[in-house]
Amino acid sequence: MILTSTFLLYLILVAYISWWAYKKTSASEDYFLGGRQLSATTAALSAGASDMSGWLLLGLPGYAFASGLESIWLSGGLCLGLAICWLSMARRLRSYTEQLDNALTIPTYLQRRFNDKTPVLRLVTAFFILLFFLFYVSSGFVAGAKLFSTVFDTGYQGGLWLTFGFVVIYTFIGGFLAVSWTDVLQGLLMLLALLITPVMVIVANDGVGASLQQVATLNSELLNPFTNSKGEVLSWISIMSLVGWGFGYFGQPHILARFQAIREHREVPQASSIAIIWSLVVNAGAICVGLFAVVIFNENGAISDNEQIFMILANTLFHPVIAGVIMAAILAAIMSTADSQLLVCSSAIAEDMLAGKTHQQHKFLNPVMLGRISVFVIGFIALIFALDPNSKVLDIVSYAWAGLGAAFGPTILISLYSSRMSRTAALAGIVVGGTTVVVWKGISGGIFDLYELVPGFLFSSIAIFVVNALYDNDDQEVKQQHQRFQQDFRAS
């Protein structure tokens, strides 16, 4: 009862934040980017929370529980990718999107960046965003269903509908401000949970040294990052697949939106530092939870679903009040990504696919209202994708992460630096990257066991450079626009 009450108090607080944000949202810039008024701390924690999602508190501990220090390759790749992404892209994207007549979305940014007179580039970009984000949002619903099932004993289907209802409603009402402000709360809760839970697990195992010794006694291979839990040496394909997760950061629209929404581009270095430190701490905490939980579950019996170990540990090790806070942190991790992804999907529809005449002819169907309707529709489709109770959060996230990273990462990164890049090259990069992920995922064996993000990112980059070499950008207006941006950026 105490655990449930604590959990409900958190839900009420998030609902209040959503209503407060609703009263401050009037224009599309407010609904989709919060009026570009996020502080460095808010932007950093919001980006981290929307990035890590339920897989940080469910998928990663479960992976570390089953595979041990093999998980370091995955977390290390992610932390490195995040750091490079913040340092190479955040400040430039913040400045460039504002300079391009305040471009609110990635599709709009690319259309204006390459002076595309047709809707083709914008529509292709929006299509791939919707395609892969449907899977991403569904992964959040799967995680939420498991959580509500544990806390309220609703069963998987009941938990799924509760997750859908709560996440969709507060995103529908509050938009980007609600998402960002709740993300700060959620990011801090996730940090707290991943600081205190490993400590309690270690204490329960009589200290770090004793914990490591007990893990080694049970299975010494769990402490070897170069082998799997069976003692088999990890192949270069396995290691590259894990490290390659870091490439995904460059193309995640829900993370890039935080770069665009920072109040001043001069605040980006501070935001970068906060984001990188936060990522290092929570990744290390998640791995410790999974690794040292091996001892506890060996003594208390096996579990049927590794992705539930964090929730079981919270109920086992903590007072119900603290357990309720930790359960709220898990819900926070789930919501902080699902809400951001729903918002990106809605902006892709309202600002990119249905932009123009619809807004002018129908006063009711303005960008904000279209965005809210789109949140509900996309959320419902994602719920259908999540109906299978045997779905694994990490598996769904890996596919969506790969698709977005490969389709948009090389295109956006190169567009921020190269004046020679053309509209045709940008289109080729998106189509080749996204298609490679879909095709590669459907084949297995040999080289095709490599995580699809890696070849997708590589082939997308190659496509951009080849098209640029064959068809040089002869649009002088685009070249001059980019050169002006470079000059202004250096001057600032």
Buried (B, 14 or more C-beta within 10 A) or exposed (E): EEBBEBBBEBBEEBBEBBEEBBEBBEEBBBBBBBBBBBBBBBBBBBBBBBBBBBBBBBBBBBBBBBBBBBBBBBBBBBBBBBBBBBEBBBBBBBBBBEBBEEBBBBBBBBBBBBEBEEBEBBBBBBBBBBBBBBBBBBBBBBBBBBBBBBBBEBEBEBBBBBBBEBBBBBBBBBBBBBBBBBBBBBBBBBBBBBEBBBEBBBEBBEEEEEBBBBBEEEBEBBBBBEBBBEEEEBEEBBBBBBBBBBBBBBBBBBBBBBBBBBBEBEBBBBBBBBBBEBBBBBBBBBBBBBBBBBBBBBEEEEBEBBBBBBBBBBBBBBEBEBBBBBBBBBBBBBBBBBBBBBBBBBBBBBBBBBBEEBBEEEEEBBBBBBBBBBBBBBBEBBBEBBBEBEBBBBEBBBBBBBBBBBBBBBBBBBBBEBBBBBBBBBBBBBBBBBBBBBEBBEEEEEEBBBBBBBBBBBBBBBBBBEBBEEEEBEBEEBBEBBEEBBEEBEEE
